[in-house]
Amino acid sequence: MLNHIVIMGRLTRDPEYRATGSGLSVTNFSVAVDRDFPGQSGEKETDFIDCVAWRKTAEFVTKYFTKGSLIVVSGRFQIRGWTDKDGNKRRTAEIVADSVYFGGSKTSTADADRPYTVPSTGYTVPASGYAVIDEPDAQMPF
């Protein structure tokens, strides 16, 4: 079976970071993605897609992305069931991010050509963009 999705869009709000009871990092964020075709009104429509990132990817998203940032998310689609405070069963569709990339250049030109180190990994990478990969032995895709 194959469950892989890649989207590119802009963050609709700042990422929401938290840690689980066991100390695992998790970040929730929403991405606005324009459709490639116009709707019945003749104008392009936008989908608002919920995403979740875990571990180092969560830390990366929280540190480097804010509302309005252009982001590329690669991961898997999931539908998760949960119960609300009134006891009603609910379902949520979301993307579980495996990798996250900058969708455009950094807004600060002062740092545009300087390499930097990804937090918590020790990887030094070019400022043109990179992904955080949770697997510690995986190669960075440049």
Backbone torsions as a table, in degrees:
resi	resn	phi	psi	omega
1	MET	NA	150.9	-178.9
2	LEU	-125.0	128.1	177.0
3	ASN	-139.3	90.4	-179.1
4	HIS	-140.2	135.0	-178.9
5	ILE	-139.6	142.7	176.0
6	VAL	-131.1	127.5	177.0
7	ILE	-130.2	155.3	173.6
8	MET	-135.6	131.5	179.1
9	GLY	-172.0	-163.5	-178.7
10	ARG	-112.3	141.7	176.9
11	LEU	-65.1	134.0	-179.3
12	THR	-86.3	-15.3	178.8
13	ARG	-158.8	167.4	175.4
14	ASP	-63.9	144.1	177.6
15	PRO	-60.2	145.5	179.1
16	GLU	-105.1	106.4	-177.5
17	TYR	-94.2	142.7	171.4
18	ARG	-155.5	168.8	175.2
19	ALA	-118.0	141.8	177.7
20	THR	-73.6	173.0	178.1
21	GLY	-58.9	-28.9	179.1
22	SER	-90.1	4.2	175.7
23	GLY	90.9	8.8	178.9
24	LEU	-76.6	132.6	178.3
25	SER	-76.8	136.5	176.3
26	VAL	-144.4	138.5	179.6
27	THR	-131.2	132.0	174.7
28	ASN	-107.4	140.2	177.2
29	PHE	-154.5	163.2	-178.6
30	SER	-125.0	138.9	-177.2
31	VAL	-119.2	129.2	174.7
32	ALA	-89.8	120.8	-176.7
33	VAL	-121.5	120.7	177.8
34	ASP	-73.8	139.7	173.8
35	ARG	-75.4	153.8	-177.6
36	ASP	-79.3	-7.8	-175.3
37	PHE	-132.2	153.2	178.9
38	PRO	-75.5	152.2	175.9
39	GLY	-81.3	-169.0	-178.6
40	GLN	-63.2	-27.3	179.9
41	SER	-77.3	-8.8	-179.0
42	GLY	92.7	-6.8	179.1
43	GLU	-105.2	153.5	177.2
44	LYS	-65.4	143.8	177.2
45	GLU	-106.2	161.0	-177.5
46	THR	-124.5	137.8	172.9
47	ASP	-103.3	141.4	178.4
48	PHE	-110.5	111.1	-170.0
49	ILE	-111.5	122.8	177.3
50	ASP	-77.0	140.7	-180.0
51	CYS	-134.3	155.2	174.6
52	VAL	-137.1	138.4	178.1
53	ALA	-126.7	145.9	-178.0
54	TRP	-120.5	159.9	173.8
55	ARG	55.5	-131.3	-175.6
56	LYS	-65.6	-32.2	177.4
57	THR	-64.1	-38.8	177.3
58	ALA	-62.8	-43.4	179.3
59	GLU	-64.1	-40.6	179.9
60	PHE	-62.4	-48.5	-179.5
61	VAL	-61.1	-44.5	-178.5
62	THR	-62.9	-39.5	-175.3
63	LYS	-77.4	-37.3	-168.8
64	TYR	-109.5	-6.2	-177.3
65	PHE	-122.2	142.2	176.4
66	THR	-135.8	173.9	178.4
67	LYS	-50.3	130.8	179.1
68	GLY	92.5	-13.5	179.5
69	SER	-64.2	139.8	174.1
70	LEU	-81.6	125.4	-172.2
71	ILE	-135.1	145.6	172.7
72	VAL	-114.8	125.6	-178.0
73	VAL	-118.1	127.8	176.0
74	SER	-119.8	129.9	-178.3
75	GLY	-177.4	-148.2	-178.9
76	ARG	-126.1	151.6	179.5
77	PHE	-90.9	136.4	176.0
78	GLN	-142.3	152.0	172.4
79	ILE	-116.3	121.8	-173.6
80	ARG	-115.4	132.4	176.3
81	GLY	-92.7	146.8	178.2
82	TRP	-156.4	167.5	-179.7
83	THR	-115.7	129.1	-178.8
84	ASP	-79.8	178.2	-174.9
85	LYS	-64.7	-19.7	178.2
86	ASP	-92.3	3.1	179.6
87	GLY	86.9	6.5	178.9
88	ASN	-82.2	138.8	177.3
89	LYS	-79.2	132.3	-179.4
90	ARG	-127.0	162.0	175.2
91	ARG	-131.7	142.8	179.8
92	THR	-129.3	131.3	174.2
93	ALA	-99.0	134.4	-178.0
94	GLU	-156.0	164.0	173.3
95	ILE	-101.1	129.3	172.7
96	VAL	-93.0	110.5	-173.4
97	ALA	-75.4	125.6	171.8
98	ASP	-91.7	-41.0	-180.0
99	SER	-137.7	147.1	179.1
100	VAL	-133.6	136.2	-177.4
101	TYR	-127.8	155.5	170.7
102	PHE	-70.4	133.9	179.5
103	GLY	-88.7	-12.8	-179.3
104	GLY	-153.1	-176.4	-179.6
105	SER	-74.2	158.3	177.7
106	LYS	-67.1	147.8	-179.0
107	THR	-74.2	-25.2	179.7
108	SER	-88.8	115.7	179.8
109	THR	-76.1	-18.2	-179.7
110	ALA	-64.1	-33.8	-177.6
111	ASP	-102.2	5.6	-170.6
112	ALA	-61.7	-33.0	-176.6
113	ASP	-106.4	6.8	-179.1
114	ARG	-95.5	132.3	172.8
115	PRO	-71.1	159.3	178.6
116	TYR	-147.1	165.8	-175.4
117	THR	-101.6	131.4	178.4
118	VAL	-70.6	129.9	-178.6
119	PRO	-59.0	143.0	174.5
120	SER	67.2	4.4	-178.6
121	THR	-120.6	-31.5	-176.3
122	GLY	85.2	-3.3	178.8
123	TYR	-71.2	132.8	172.1
124	THR	-105.5	126.8	-173.7
125	VAL	-135.8	160.6	177.8
126	PRO	-68.3	155.1	-177.3
127	ALA	-73.6	-6.4	-177.6
128	SER	-70.5	-11.5	176.9
129	GLY	136.5	151.1	179.4
130	TYR	-162.3	169.9	177.3
131	ALA	-121.6	151.1	172.7
132	VAL	-99.2	128.9	-178.9
133	ILE	-114.8	129.9	-177.5
134	ASP	-70.0	-27.9	-179.1
135	GLU	-73.8	118.5	-173.4
136	PRO	-65.5	-23.5	-178.1
137	ASP	-96.3	-0.7	-176.7
138	ALA	-73.6	150.8	177.6
139	GLN	-83.2	143.8	177.1
140	MET	-76.6	129.0	-178.1
141	PRO	-84.6	95.8	178.0
142	PHE	-103.0	NA	NA
